[in-house]
């Protein structure tokens, strides 16, 4: 069941919504003078549908709304039209919508001006007269809008409520009485703000994957830090440790006068682990470990290796670590074709190689020695001629007499030989 509150001439629907909020959390602001809401399940508290309607009338009267019409019906549209067209309290019994709404004027449907003029020329003044017309003929002559009005005139509206979208902001700020120069008192204040924000995230069913910290400094521009997390979290202790580690690595250059903290809400990630999938570390612990490594190794030196779009040998870059999808392990174990693995030497091992006629015949390096019994190559590669660190080399795959397999190359600029990798 649905109820509608209509107050002619009212331009502030918040007063009606406040009355409706005492009865239901699902409220739609239908117009500036009308609100509609769901009253299902209130019979245990107020009694019959008629008792609920009269309780609503008493509530609006107590709120000081001089003229408020109350209507209850089985669908939102029927309740709205009954409230607009009938004074006092109206209860529309299920199945009786067409008879109750029939005497009401066409104006309660709020039709477009052109359709209202057409219906007036036809002599249609009430909802009962409109409902008596054949639906197929109405659709043919008045289109989909006419068909919609025909359904509403019969009390057959069945649309869902559209509650207003509340925008919740997950941010907080704090002005300081005295400037702060040490990390320890700042950590105490950050912990208090993070506890409140994480509790707010939890209450709304969200997590956060981005934290923005802005510090207002004394005689200096604001110091801003943004932490982007690969995994949504809402653990205040983990957030506090990540923020303090970042501030320890990137301290503000001047005393702090105020701080503001904002979180970007997202849906929490739910992972169902398989019985035969090895357990991964908890995301919070993994992120803290990476933050500690970053503090020691430096910015941009901790994360996941990624191969860039280049032919430069051994090129890679570090990107922020992100956990793979939940089914990635299962997909990676299907249709796996065995391949040879290469263990790359960083840096490449300098070698003395005999190469009569240009083909390697014997190799000698640190811990590696033997005759070359088979070789494939050369594969000539070069690139980045416009940069100072250009490269140009000939690569070979070789097999030694002891069964070992290696990738070697000759730098054409210097003429020196190197062992780049050993094949398993």
C-alpha positions as a Markdown table, in Angstrom:
| # | Residue | x | y | z |
|---|---|---|---|---|
| 1 | Unk | 0.0 | 0.0 | 0.0 |
| 2 | Unk | 1.0 | 3.6 | -0.7 |
| 3 | Unk | 0.1 | 6.9 | 0.8 |
| 4 | Unk | 0.2 | 10.4 | -0.7 |
| 5 | Unk | 0.2 | 13.8 | 1.1 |
| 6 | Unk | -0.9 | 16.8 | -0.9 |
| 7 | Unk | -1.1 | 20.3 | 0.3 |
| 8 | Unk | -2.4 | 22.8 | -2.3 |
| 9 | Unk | -0.3 | 25.9 | -2.5 |
| 10 | Unk | 2.7 | 24.5 | -0.5 |
| 11 | Unk | 6.0 | 25.1 | -2.2 |
| 12 | Unk | 8.2 | 23.3 | 0.4 |
| 13 | Unk | 7.9 | 19.5 | 0.1 |
| 14 | Unk | 10.4 | 19.0 | 2.9 |
| 15 | Unk | 7.7 | 19.7 | 5.5 |
| 16 | Unk | 5.5 | 16.9 | 4.0 |
| 17 | Unk | 8.6 | 14.6 | 3.7 |
| 18 | Unk | 9.4 | 15.2 | 7.3 |
| 19 | Unk | 5.9 | 14.0 | 8.3 |
| 20 | Unk | 6.1 | 11.0 | 5.9 |
| 21 | Unk | 9.5 | 10.0 | 7.4 |
| 22 | Unk | 7.8 | 9.2 | 10.7 |
| 23 | Unk | 6.0 | 6.4 | 8.9 |
| 24 | Unk | 8.3 | 5.1 | 6.1 |
| 25 | Unk | 11.9 | 5.4 | 4.9 |
| 26 | Unk | 10.8 | 5.1 | 1.2 |
| 27 | Unk | 9.6 | 8.5 | 0.3 |
| 28 | Unk | 9.3 | 10.1 | -3.1 |
| 29 | Unk | 9.0 | 13.9 | -3.6 |
| 30 | Unk | 6.4 | 13.7 | -6.4 |
| 31 | Unk | 5.9 | 17.5 | -6.7 |
| 32 | Unk | 6.5 | 20.7 | -4.8 |
| 33 | Unk | 3.2 | 20.1 | -3.0 |
| 34 | Unk | 3.0 | 16.3 | -3.0 |
| 35 | Unk | 5.0 | 13.4 | -1.5 |
| 36 | Unk | 4.3 | 9.7 | -1.9 |
| 37 | Unk | 5.6 | 6.9 | 0.3 |
| 38 | Unk | 5.3 | 3.2 | 1.0 |
| 39 | Unk | 3.2 | 2.2 | 4.1 |
| 40 | Unk | 3.4 | -1.6 | 3.8 |
| 41 | Unk | 3.8 | -3.3 | 7.1 |
| 42 | Unk | 2.4 | -0.5 | 9.3 |
| 43 | Unk | -0.8 | -2.5 | 10.2 |
| 44 | Unk | 1.0 | -4.0 | 13.2 |
| 45 | Unk | 1.6 | -0.5 | 14.6 |
| 46 | Unk | -1.4 | 1.5 | 13.6 |
| 47 | Unk | -4.1 | -1.0 | 12.7 |
| 48 | Unk | -6.2 | -0.9 | 9.5 |
| 49 | Unk | -5.4 | 1.2 | 6.4 |
| 50 | Unk | -8.1 | 3.7 | 7.5 |
| 51 | Unk | -6.4 | 4.1 | 10.9 |
| 52 | Unk | -3.0 | 4.7 | 9.2 |
| 53 | Unk | -4.6 | 7.4 | 7.0 |
| 54 | Unk | -6.1 | 9.2 | 10.0 |
| 55 | Unk | -2.7 | 8.9 | 11.9 |
| 56 | Unk | -1.1 | 10.6 | 8.9 |
| 57 | Unk | -3.7 | 13.4 | 9.0 |
| 58 | Unk | -3.1 | 14.0 | 12.7 |
| 59 | Unk | 0.7 | 14.1 | 12.1 |
| 60 | Unk | 0.4 | 16.7 | 9.3 |
| 61 | Unk | -2.0 | 18.8 | 11.5 |
| 62 | Unk | 0.5 | 18.6 | 14.4 |
| 63 | Unk | 3.2 | 19.9 | 12.0 |
| 64 | Unk | 1.2 | 23.0 | 11.3 |
| 65 | Unk | 0.3 | 22.2 | 7.7 |
| 66 | Unk | -3.2 | 23.9 | 7.5 |
| 67 | Unk | -4.7 | 22.0 | 4.6 |
| 68 | Unk | -3.2 | 18.6 | 3.8 |
| 69 | Unk | -5.1 | 15.9 | 1.9 |
| 70 | Unk | -4.3 | 12.3 | 2.7 |
| 71 | Unk | -4.9 | 9.4 | 0.3 |
| 72 | Unk | -4.1 | 5.7 | 0.6 |
| 73 | Unk | -4.2 | 3.3 | -2.4 |
| 74 | Unk | -2.6 | 0.1 | -3.8 |
| 75 | Unk | -0.3 | 2.0 | -6.2 |
| 76 | Unk | 1.5 | 5.4 | -6.0 |
| 77 | Unk | -0.3 | 7.0 | -8.9 |
| 78 | Unk | -3.8 | 6.2 | -7.6 |
| 79 | Unk | -2.9 | 7.6 | -4.2 |
| 80 | Unk | -1.5 | 10.8 | -5.7 |
| 81 | Unk | -4.6 | 11.4 | -7.9 |
| 82 | Unk | -7.0 | 10.7 | -5.0 |
| 83 | Unk | -5.1 | 13.1 | -2.8 |
| 84 | Unk | -5.1 | 15.8 | -5.5 |
| 85 | Unk | -8.8 | 15.5 | -6.3 |
| 86 | Unk | -10.4 | 14.7 | -2.9 |
| 87 | Unk | -10.3 | 16.8 | 0.3 |
| 88 | Unk | -9.7 | 15.2 | 3.7 |
| 89 | Unk | -8.8 | 11.6 | 4.1 |
| 90 | Unk | -9.4 | 9.1 | 1.3 |
| 91 | Unk | -8.9 | 5.4 | 1.4 |
| 92 | Unk | -9.0 | 3.6 | -2.0 |
| 93 | Unk | -9.7 | -0.1 | -1.6 |
| 94 | Unk | -7.7 | -2.5 | -3.8 |
| 95 | Unk | -9.7 | -3.2 | -7.0 |
| 96 | Unk | -11.9 | -0.1 | -6.4 |
| 97 | Unk | -9.5 | 2.4 | -8.0 |
| 98 | Unk | -11.5 | 3.1 | -11.2 |
| 99 | Unk | -14.8 | 3.7 | -9.2 |
| 100 | Unk | -13.2 | 6.0 | -6.6 |
| 101 | Unk | -11.2 | 8.0 | -9.1 |
| 102 | Unk | -13.9 | 8.2 | -11.8 |
| 103 | Unk | -15.6 | 11.4 | -10.6 |
| 104 | Unk | -12.3 | 13.3 | -10.4 |
| 105 | Unk | -11.5 | 15.9 | -13.1 |
| 106 | Unk | -9.0 | 15.3 | -15.9 |
| 107 | Unk | -6.8 | 18.0 | -14.3 |
| 108 | Unk | -5.6 | 15.7 | -11.5 |
| 109 | Unk | -3.7 | 13.7 | -14.1 |
| 110 | Unk | -1.7 | 16.9 | -15.0 |
| 111 | Unk | -1.9 | 16.1 | -18.8 |
| 112 | Unk | 0.1 | 18.1 | -21.4 |
| 113 | Unk | -1.6 | 21.2 | -22.6 |
| 114 | Unk | -2.2 | 19.9 | -26.1 |
| 115 | Unk | -3.8 | 16.6 | -24.9 |
| 116 | Unk | -5.9 | 18.5 | -22.3 |
| 117 | Unk | -7.3 | 20.7 | -25.1 |
| 118 | Unk | -8.0 | 17.6 | -27.3 |
| 119 | Unk | -9.9 | 15.8 | -24.5 |
| 120 | Unk | -11.9 | 19.0 | -23.7 |
| 121 | Unk | -13.0 | 19.2 | -27.4 |
| 122 | Unk | -14.0 | 15.6 | -27.2 |
| 123 | Unk | -16.2 | 16.4 | -24.1 |
| 124 | Unk | -14.0 | 14.4 | -21.7 |
| 125 | Unk | -14.2 | 16.0 | -18.3 |
| 126 | Unk | -13.7 | 13.2 | -15.8 |
| 127 | Unk | -11.5 | 10.2 | -15.3 |
| 128 | Unk | -14.5 | 7.9 | -15.7 |
| 129 | Unk | -15.3 | 9.3 | -19.1 |
| 130 | Unk | -11.6 | 8.9 | -20.2 |
| 131 | Unk | -11.5 | 5.3 | -18.8 |
| 132 | Unk | -14.6 | 4.4 | -20.8 |
| 133 | Unk | -12.9 | 5.1 | -24.1 |
| 134 | Unk | -11.3 | 2.1 | -25.9 |
| 135 | Unk | -7.6 | 1.8 | -25.1 |
| 136 | Unk | -6.7 | 0.9 | -28.7 |
| 137 | Unk | -8.4 | 4.0 | -30.1 |
| 138 | Unk | -6.8 | 6.3 | -27.5 |
| 139 | Unk | -3.4 | 4.9 | -28.4 |
| 140 | Unk | -4.0 | 5.3 | -32.1 |
| 141 | Unk | -5.1 | 8.9 | -31.8 |
| 142 | Unk | -3.2 | 10.3 | -28.8 |
| 143 | Unk | -0.1 | 8.1 | -28.9 |
| 144 | Unk | 1.8 | 6.6 | -25.9 |
| 145 | Unk | 1.1 | 9.7 | -23.7 |
| 146 | Unk | -2.7 | 9.2 | -24.3 |
| 147 | Unk | -2.4 | 5.5 | -23.4 |
| 148 | Unk | -0.6 | 6.4 | -20.2 |
| 149 | Unk | -3.3 | 8.8 | -19.2 |
| 150 | Unk | -5.9 | 6.1 | -20.0 |
| 151 | Unk | -4.2 | 3.7 | -17.6 |
| 152 | Unk | -4.0 | 6.3 | -14.9 |
| 153 | Unk | -7.7 | 7.1 | -15.3 |
| 154 | Unk | -8.5 | 3.5 | -14.6 |
| 155 | Unk | -6.2 | 3.6 | -11.5 |
| 156 | Unk | -3.9 | 1.0 | -13.1 |
| 157 | Unk | -0.6 | 2.8 | -12.5 |
| 158 | Unk | 2.1 | 0.4 | -11.3 |
| 159 | Unk | 5.3 | 2.4 | -11.4 |
| 160 | Unk | 7.9 | 2.1 | -8.5 |
| 161 | Unk | 8.7 | 4.9 | -6.1 |
| 162 | Unk | 11.7 | 7.0 | -7.0 |
| 163 | Unk | 13.2 | 8.2 | -3.7 |
| 164 | Unk | 15.6 | 11.1 | -3.9 |
| 165 | Unk | 19.2 | 10.2 | -4.2 |
| 166 | Unk | 21.0 | 11.4 | -1.1 |
| 167 | Unk | 24.6 | 12.4 | -1.7 |
| 168 | Unk | 26.8 | 11.5 | 1.3 |
| 169 | Unk | 30.1 | 13.2 | 1.5 |
| 170 | Unk | 32.9 | 11.3 | 3.2 |
| 171 | Unk | 35.2 | 14.1 | 4.3 |
| 172 | Unk | 36.1 | 16.0 | 7.4 |
| 173 | Unk | 38.3 | 18.9 | 8.3 |
| 174 | Unk | 40.0 | 20.2 | 11.5 |
| 175 | Unk | 41.3 | 23.7 | 12.3 |
| 176 | Unk | 44.2 | 23.7 | 14.8 |
| 177 | Unk | 44.7 | 26.1 | 17.6 |
| 178 | Unk | 48.5 | 25.9 | 17.4 |
| 179 | Unk | 50.7 | 24.9 | 14.5 |
| 180 | Unk | 51.9 | 21.3 | 14.5 |
| 181 | Unk | 55.4 | 20.4 | 13.4 |
| 182 | Unk | 55.7 | 16.8 | 14.6 |
| 183 | Unk | 54.2 | 13.6 | 13.1 |
| 184 | Unk | 53.1 | 12.1 | 16.4 |
| 185 | Unk | 50.4 | 14.7 | 17.3 |
| 186 | Unk | 49.3 | 14.8 | 13.7 |
| 187 | Unk | 48.9 | 11.0 | 13.8 |
| 188 | Unk | 46.5 | 11.4 | 16.8 |
| 189 | Unk | 44.3 | 13.9 | 14.9 |
| 190 | Unk | 44.3 | 11.8 | 11.7 |
| 191 | Unk | 43.3 | 8.7 | 13.7 |
| 192 | Unk | 40.3 | 10.5 | 15.2 |
| 193 | Unk | 39.1 | 11.6 | 11.7 |
| 194 | Unk | 39.8 | 8.3 | 10.1 |
| 195 | Unk | 37.8 | 6.4 | 12.8 |
| 196 | Unk | 34.8 | 8.7 | 12.1 |
| 197 | Unk | 35.0 | 8.4 | 8.3 |
| 198 | Unk | 35.4 | 4.6 | 8.4 |
| 199 | Unk | 32.5 | 4.2 | 10.7 |
| 200 | Unk | 30.4 | 6.4 | 8.3 |
| 201 | Unk | 31.6 | 4.2 | 5.4 |
| 202 | Unk | 30.6 | 1.1 | 7.2 |
| 203 | Unk | 27.1 | 2.5 | 8.1 |
| 204 | Unk | 26.5 | 3.2 | 4.4 |
| 205 | Unk | 27.8 | -0.1 | 3.2 |
| 206 | Unk | 30.8 | 1.4 | 1.4 |
| 207 | Unk | 34.6 | 1.1 | 1.4 |
| 208 | Unk | 37.2 | 3.5 | 0.1 |
| 209 | Unk | 39.9 | 3.1 | -2.6 |
| 210 | Unk | 41.2 | 6.7 | -2.5 |
| 211 | Unk | 42.2 | 8.9 | 0.4 |
| 212 | Unk | 43.0 | 12.6 | -0.1 |
| 213 | Unk | 44.8 | 14.5 | 2.6 |
| 214 | Unk | 45.2 | 18.3 | 2.4 |
| 215 | Unk | 47.4 | 20.1 | 5.0 |
| 216 | Unk | 47.1 | 23.9 | 5.3 |
| 217 | Unk | 50.6 | 25.2 | 6.1 |
| 218 | Unk | 52.0 | 28.3 | 7.7 |
| 219 | Unk | 53.4 | 30.7 | 5.1 |
| 220 | Unk | 53.4 | 28.0 | 2.4 |
| 221 | Unk | 51.1 | 26.5 | -0.2 |
| 222 | Unk | 48.9 | 23.6 | 0.9 |
| 223 | Unk | 50.5 | 20.2 | 1.1 |
| 224 | Unk | 48.3 | 17.6 | -0.7 |
| 225 | Unk | 48.8 | 13.8 | -0.7 |
| 226 | Unk | 46.6 | 11.3 | -2.6 |
| 227 | Unk | 46.7 | 7.6 | -1.7 |
| 228 | Unk | 45.1 | 5.3 | -4.4 |
| 229 | Unk | 44.5 | 1.8 | -3.2 |
| 230 | Unk | 44.2 | -1.2 | -5.5 |
| 231 | Unk | 41.7 | -2.8 | -3.0 |
| 232 | Unk | 38.8 | -1.0 | -1.3 |
| 233 | Unk | 39.2 | -0.9 | 2.5 |
| 234 | Unk | 37.5 | 0.6 | 5.5 |
| 235 | Unk | 39.9 | -0.3 | 8.3 |
| 236 | Unk | 40.9 | 2.9 | 10.1 |
| 237 | Unk | 44.1 | 1.4 | 11.5 |
| 238 | Unk | 45.3 | 0.4 | 8.1 |
| 239 | Unk | 44.5 | 3.8 | 6.6 |
| 240 | Unk | 46.2 | 5.5 | 9.5 |
| 241 | Unk | 49.4 | 3.5 | 9.0 |
| 242 | Unk | 49.4 | 4.1 | 5.2 |
| 243 | Unk | 48.9 | 7.9 | 5.7 |
| 244 | Unk | 51.6 | 8.2 | 8.3 |
| 245 | Unk | 54.1 | 6.2 | 6.2 |
| 246 | Unk | 53.3 | 8.5 | 3.2 |
| 247 | Unk | 53.8 | 11.6 | 5.4 |
| 248 | Unk | 57.0 | 10.2 | 6.8 |
| 249 | Unk | 58.3 | 9.8 | 3.2 |
| 250 | Unk | 56.9 | 13.1 | 2.0 |
| 251 | Unk | 56.8 | 15.4 | 5.0 |
| 252 | Unk | 55.2 | 18.9 | 4.8 |
| 253 | Unk | 57.7 | 21.7 | 4.4 |
| 254 | Unk | 56.1 | 24.0 | 7.1 |
| 255 | Unk | 54.1 | 23.8 | 10.3 |
| 256 | Unk | 50.5 | 22.6 | 9.9 |
| 257 | Unk | 47.6 | 24.9 | 10.6 |
| 258 | Unk | 44.6 | 22.8 | 9.5 |
| 259 | Unk | 44.0 | 19.4 | 7.9 |
| 260 | Unk | 41.2 | 18.0 | 5.7 |
| 261 | Unk | 40.7 | 14.3 | 4.8 |
| 262 | Unk | 38.4 | 13.0 | 2.1 |
| 263 | Unk | 37.6 | 9.5 | 1.0 |
| 264 | Unk | 36.2 | 8.2 | -2.3 |
| 265 | Unk | 33.4 | 5.7 | -1.6 |
| 266 | Unk | 33.1 | 2.5 | -3.7 |
| 267 | Unk | 31.4 | -0.8 | -3.2 |
| 268 | Unk | 33.4 | -3.2 | -1.1 |
| 269 | Unk | 35.0 | -6.1 | -2.9 |
| 270 | Unk | 33.7 | -9.5 | -1.9 |
| 271 | Unk | 35.9 | -12.5 | -2.8 |
| 272 | Unk | 34.9 | -16.1 | -2.6 |
| 273 | Unk | 38.0 | -18.2 | -2.4 |
| 274 | Unk | 38.1 | -21.7 | -3.8 |
| 275 | Unk | 38.9 | -24.8 | -1.8 |
| 276 | Unk | 42.1 | -25.5 | -3.8 |
| 277 | Unk | 43.3 | -21.9 | -4.3 |
| 278 | Unk | 46.2 | -20.9 | -2.0 |
| 279 | Unk | 45.3 | -18.2 | 0.4 |
| 280 | Unk | 46.6 | -14.7 | -0.4 |
| 281 | Unk | 47.7 | -12.2 | 2.2 |
| 282 | Unk | 45.0 | -9.9 | 3.5 |
| 283 | Unk | 44.8 | -6.7 | 1.3 |
| 284 | Unk | 45.4 | -4.4 | 4.3 |
| 285 | Unk | 48.6 | -6.2 | 5.3 |
| 286 | Unk | 49.8 | -6.4 | 1.7 |
| 287 | Unk | 49.3 | -2.7 | 1.2 |
| 288 | Unk | 51.1 | -1.9 | 4.4 |
| 289 | Unk | 54.0 | -4.1 | 3.5 |
| 290 | Unk | 54.3 | -2.4 | 0.1 |
| 291 | Unk | 54.2 | 1.0 | 1.8 |
| 292 | Unk | 57.0 | 0.1 | 4.1 |
| 293 | Unk | 59.0 | -1.3 | 1.1 |
| 294 | Unk | 58.4 | 2.0 | -0.8 |
| 295 | Unk | 59.6 | 4.0 | 2.2 |
| 296 | Unk | 62.9 | 2.0 | 2.1 |
| 297 | Unk | 63.4 | 1.5 | -1.7 |
| 298 | Unk | 62.0 | 4.9 | -2.8 |
| 299 | Unk | 59.1 | 6.1 | -4.8 |
| 300 | Unk | 58.4 | 4.1 | -7.9 |
| 301 | Unk | 60.7 | 1.2 | -6.9 |
| 302 | Unk | 58.0 | -1.1 | -5.3 |
| 303 | Unk | 55.1 | -2.6 | -7.0 |
| 304 | Unk | 54.4 | -5.0 | -9.9 |
| 305 | Unk | 56.7 | -5.1 | -13.0 |
| 306 | Unk | 55.0 | -4.3 | -16.3 |
| 307 | Unk | 56.5 | -4.7 | -19.7 |
| 308 | Unk | 56.2 | -1.4 | -21.7 |
| 309 | Unk | 55.3 | -1.2 | -25.4 |
| 310 | Unk | 58.9 | -1.2 | -26.7 |
| 311 | Unk | 61.5 | -3.6 | -28.2 |
| 312 | Unk | 64.2 | -2.4 | -25.9 |
| 313 | Unk | 65.8 | -5.5 | -24.3 |
| 314 | Unk | 65.1 | -5.9 | -20.6 |
| 315 | Unk | 62.8 | -2.9 | -20.4 |
| 316 | Unk | 60.2 | -2.8 | -17.7 |
| 317 | Unk | 58.4 | -0.3 | -15.4 |
| 318 | Unk | 56.9 | -0.5 | -12.0 |
| 319 | Unk | 53.2 | 0.0 | -11.6 |
| 320 | Unk | 51.1 | 0.0 | -8.4 |
| 321 | Unk | 50.3 | -3.6 | -7.3 |
| 322 | Unk | 46.7 | -4.7 | -7.9 |
| 323 | Unk | 45.4 | -8.1 | -6.9 |
| 324 | Unk | 44.2 | -10.3 | -9.8 |
| 325 | Unk | 40.5 | -11.2 | -10.2 |
| 326 | Unk | 39.2 | -14.0 | -8.0 |
| 327 | Unk | 39.0 | -16.5 | -10.8 |
| 328 | Unk | 42.4 | -15.5 | -12.3 |
| 329 | Unk | 44.2 | -18.5 | -10.7 |
| 330 | Unk | 41.6 | -20.9 | -12.1 |
| 331 | Unk | 41.9 | -19.5 | -15.6 |
| 332 | Unk | 45.7 | -19.5 | -15.4 |
| 333 | Unk | 45.7 | -23.2 | -14.7 |
| 334 | Unk | 43.6 | -24.2 | -17.6 |
| 335 | Unk | 45.1 | -25.2 | -20.9 |
| 336 | Unk | 48.6 | -24.4 | -19.8 |
| 337 | Unk | 51.3 | -25.3 | -22.4 |
| 338 | Unk | 54.8 | -26.0 | -20.9 |
| 339 | Unk | 57.3 | -23.5 | -22.0 |
| 340 | Unk | 61.0 | -22.9 | -21.4 |
| 341 | Unk | 61.8 | -20.3 | -18.8 |
| 342 | Unk | 64.7 | -17.9 | -19.0 |
| 343 | Unk | 66.5 | -16.6 | -15.9 |
| 344 | Unk | 67.8 | -13.2 | -16.8 |
| 345 | Unk | 71.1 | -12.0 | -15.4 |
| 346 | Unk | 70.9 | -8.4 | -14.2 |
| 347 | Unk | 73.3 | -7.0 | -15.2 |
| 348 | Unk | 74.3 | -9.2 | -18.1 |
| 349 | Unk | 77.5 | -11.3 | -17.5 |
| 350 | Unk | 80.5 | -10.2 | -19.5 |
| 351 | Unk | 81.9 | -13.1 | -21.5 |
| 352 | Unk | 84.9 | -14.1 | -23.7 |
| 353 | Unk | 83.5 | -15.8 | -26.7 |
| 354 | Unk | 85.4 | -17.3 | -29.6 |
| 355 | Unk | 83.4 | -16.6 | -32.8 |
| 356 | Unk | 85.2 | -17.7 | -35.9 |
| 357 | Unk | 83.3 | -16.7 | -39.1 |
| 358 | Unk | 81.0 | -14.7 | -36.9 |
| 359 | Unk | 79.4 | -17.7 | -35.1 |
| 360 | Unk | 80.0 | -18.4 | -31.4 |
| 361 | Unk | 82.2 | -21.6 | -31.0 |
| 362 | Unk | 83.4 | -21.4 | -27.4 |
| 363 | Unk | 82.4 | -19.4 | -24.3 |
| 364 | Unk | 84.0 | -18.5 | -21.0 |
| 365 | Unk | 82.6 | -16.4 | -18.2 |
| 366 | Unk | 82.2 | -16.3 | -14.5 |
| 367 | Unk | 81.2 | -19.9 | -13.6 |
| 368 | Unk | 80.3 | -20.7 | -17.2 |
| 369 | Unk | 82.6 | -22.5 | -19.6 |
| 370 | Unk | 82.2 | -24.8 | -22.5 |
| 371 | Unk | 82.1 | -25.5 | -26.2 |
| 372 | Unk | 79.1 | -24.4 | -28.3 |
| 373 | Unk | 77.6 | -27.5 | -29.9 |
| 374 | Unk | 74.5 | -25.7 | -31.4 |
| 375 | Unk | 73.5 | -22.1 | -32.0 |
| 376 | Unk | 70.6 | -20.2 | -33.5 |
| 377 | Unk | 70.9 | -16.6 | -34.7 |
| 378 | Unk | 71.9 | -13.9 | -35.1 |
| 379 | Unk | 68.8 | -11.8 | -34.4 |
| 380 | Unk | 69.7 | -8.2 | -35.0 |
| 381 | Unk | 67.9 | -5.6 | -32.9 |
| 382 | Unk | 68.3 | -1.9 | -32.5 |
| 383 | Unk | 66.3 | 1.2 | -31.6 |
| 384 | Unk | 65.9 | 4.6 | -29.9 |
| 385 | Unk | 68.6 | 6.1 | -32.2 |
| 386 | Unk | 67.4 | 9.6 | -31.1 |
| 387 | Unk | 68.3 | 8.9 | -27.5 |
| 388 | Unk | 71.7 | 8.8 | -25.7 |
| 389 | Unk | 71.1 | 5.2 | -24.5 |
| 390 | Unk | 70.4 | 3.8 | -28.0 |
| 391 | Unk | 71.1 | 0.0 | -28.4 |
| 392 | Unk | 72.2 | -2.2 | -31.3 |
| 393 | Unk | 73.1 | -5.8 | -30.8 |
| 394 | Unk | 73.1 | -9.4 | -32.3 |
| 395 | Unk | 71.4 | -12.0 | -30.2 |
| 396 | Unk | 72.1 | -15.8 | -30.2 |
| 397 | Unk | 70.6 | -18.9 | -28.4 |
| 398 | Unk | 73.4 | -21.4 | -27.8 |
| 399 | Unk | 73.7 | -25.0 | -26.4 |
| 400 | Unk | 76.9 | -26.0 | -24.6 |
| 401 | Unk | 78.5 | -29.4 | -24.5 |
| 402 | Unk | 77.3 | -29.8 | -20.8 |
| 403 | Unk | 73.7 | -29.4 | -21.9 |
| 404 | Unk | 73.2 | -25.8 | -20.7 |
| 405 | Unk | 71.2 | -23.4 | -22.8 |
| 406 | Unk | 72.0 | -19.6 | -22.8 |
| 407 | Unk | 70.9 | -16.4 | -24.6 |
| 408 | Unk | 74.0 | -14.3 | -25.5 |
| 409 | Unk | 74.4 | -11.2 | -27.5 |
| 410 | Unk | 77.2 | -9.0 | -29.0 |
| 411 | Unk | 77.0 | -5.3 | -28.6 |
| 412 | Unk | 77.8 | -3.9 | -32.1 |
| 413 | Unk | 78.9 | -0.5 | -30.8 |
| 414 | Unk | 81.6 | -1.9 | -28.5 |
| 415 | Unk | 82.1 | -5.4 | -30.0 |
| 416 | Unk | 81.8 | -7.0 | -26.5 |
| 417 | Unk | 79.9 | -10.2 | -25.7 |
| 418 | Unk | 77.5 | -10.8 | -22.9 |
| 419 | Unk | 75.4 | -13.6 | -21.4 |
| 420 | Unk | 71.9 | -12.3 | -20.9 |
| 421 | Unk | 69.9 | -15.3 | -19.6 |
| 422 | Unk | 70.1 | -19.0 | -18.9 |
| 423 | Unk | 67.2 | -21.3 | -20.0 |
| 424 | Unk | 65.7 | -23.8 | -17.6 |
